[in-house]
Amino acid sequence: MKIIIDDLTSGEVLALLEEHLSDMYATSPPESVHALDVDALKASNITFFSAWRGRALAGCVAIKELDATHAELKSMRTAQRFRGKGVASELLLFALEHAKMHGFTSVSLETGTQDYFFPARTLYKKFGFIDCGPFASYSHDPNSHFMTLAL
């Protein structure tokens, strides 16, 4: 799988992000959706990556710089046809390595509490993430599950 810094202009990437946002709004109340749209993902403190198997988009992930040592994992998504094939694990390992190489000492994330998000929470726990409280500008929300990993 080839993972690249992406400029968020390809139709495949835009469609995957649209699917991601649609699923987030379908599973969580609007005030509890923290997924970023394309414009927000283009912020200077965010690096967005896409993953490709041949010419097929397999998934994406973004790293948001919160401060010099703390990053947030955003927009982690595996394309439907690649689910269950290790794409999420590869993307997560890549993102964590990228964070380490850029001097971050911790990576945190917000995901949902609903059953839909159980596979994501399981994946993050498998890679050593532990539960934590709200971070950055987040606040307590019964629909949000916060996790962090010391690098």
Buried (B, 14 or more C-beta within 10 A) or exposed (E): BEBEEBEBEEEBBEEBBEEBBEBBEEBBEEEBBBBBEBEEBEEEEBBBBBBBBEEEBBBBBBBBBBEEEBBBBBBBBBBEEBEEBEBBEBBBEBBBEBBEEEEBEBBBBBBBBEEBBEEBBEBBEEBEBEEBEEBEEBEEBEBBBBBBBEB
